[in-house]
Amino acid sequence: MNRRAALESMANGLSIALEGLRQIMNAPDPEDWVDQKSSPLGRRRHCELARAGVFPSARKVDGSWYARRKDIDAYIEGHAPPVATSAPVDAEEAEILAYRAPVRRRKTRSAA
């Protein structure tokens, strides 16, 4: 084998190795995908949203819905629960509410 053939063989081997590295680097990280069982949304909600197309990355594989974590996080951020604000209570109303006893109802027997 002459020098040129050896260099061509090495270059071919390097190009194959580089292509393999590119595929590994471009492959999604397994932790980047979330299945319905480990979803922070819960199994049912995760499946409903995946079926509805809310997650653009949603895929069904072997009966389980998978979606990218970034899509789930974006959904959660966009649908944060509203902050509850209470109306100001004046002193008289607060006193009435403090002394109001809970209403207890008796269970009635139905005539049989």
GIRA-V234398 format. One record per residue. N is the residue number from 1. SS is DSSP state (alpha for helix, beta for strand, coil for the rest). OMEGA is omega in whole degrees, 0 to 359 (* if undefined). Layout:
{{N	SS	OMEGA} {N	SS	OMEGA}}
This chain:
{{1	coil	180} {2	coil	185} {3	alpha	182} {4	alpha	179} {5	alpha	179} {6	alpha	179} {7	alpha	178} {8	alpha	178} {9	alpha	178} {10	alpha	180} {11	alpha	178} {12	alpha	179} {13	alpha	179} {14	alpha	179} {15	alpha	177} {16	alpha	179} {17	alpha	179} {18	alpha	178} {19	alpha	176} {20	alpha	177} {21	alpha	178} {22	alpha	180} {23	alpha	179} {24	alpha	182} {25	alpha	181} {26	alpha	180} {27	coil	180} {28	coil	177} {29	coil	181} {30	alpha	179} {31	alpha	179} {32	alpha	181} {33	beta	181} {34	beta	177} {35	beta	185} {36	coil	182} {37	coil	183} {38	coil	181} {39	coil	176} {40	coil	179} {41	coil	187} {42	coil	186} {43	alpha	184} {44	alpha	182} {45	alpha	178} {46	alpha	180} {47	alpha	179} {48	alpha	182} {49	alpha	178} {50	alpha	179} {51	alpha	182} {52	alpha	179} {53	coil	180} {54	coil	177} {55	coil	181} {56	coil	183} {57	coil	187} {58	coil	179} {59	beta	175} {60	beta	182} {61	beta	179} {62	coil	176} {63	coil	179} {64	beta	177} {65	beta	177} {66	beta	176} {67	beta	178} {68	beta	181} {69	alpha	182} {70	alpha	178} {71	alpha	179} {72	alpha	179} {73	alpha	178} {74	alpha	178} {75	alpha	181} {76	alpha	179} {77	alpha	181} {78	alpha	182} {79	coil	178} {80	coil	180} {81	coil	180} {82	coil	179} {83	coil	181} {84	coil	176} {85	coil	180} {86	coil	178} {87	coil	179} {88	coil	181} {89	coil	178} {90	coil	187} {91	alpha	182} {92	alpha	180} {93	alpha	178} {94	alpha	179} {95	alpha	179} {96	alpha	180} {97	alpha	181} {98	alpha	184} {99	alpha	181} {100	coil	179} {101	coil	178} {102	coil	180} {103	coil	178} {104	coil	181} {105	coil	177} {106	coil	174} {107	coil	180} {108	coil	178} {109	coil	178} {110	coil	181} {111	coil	181} {112	coil	*}}
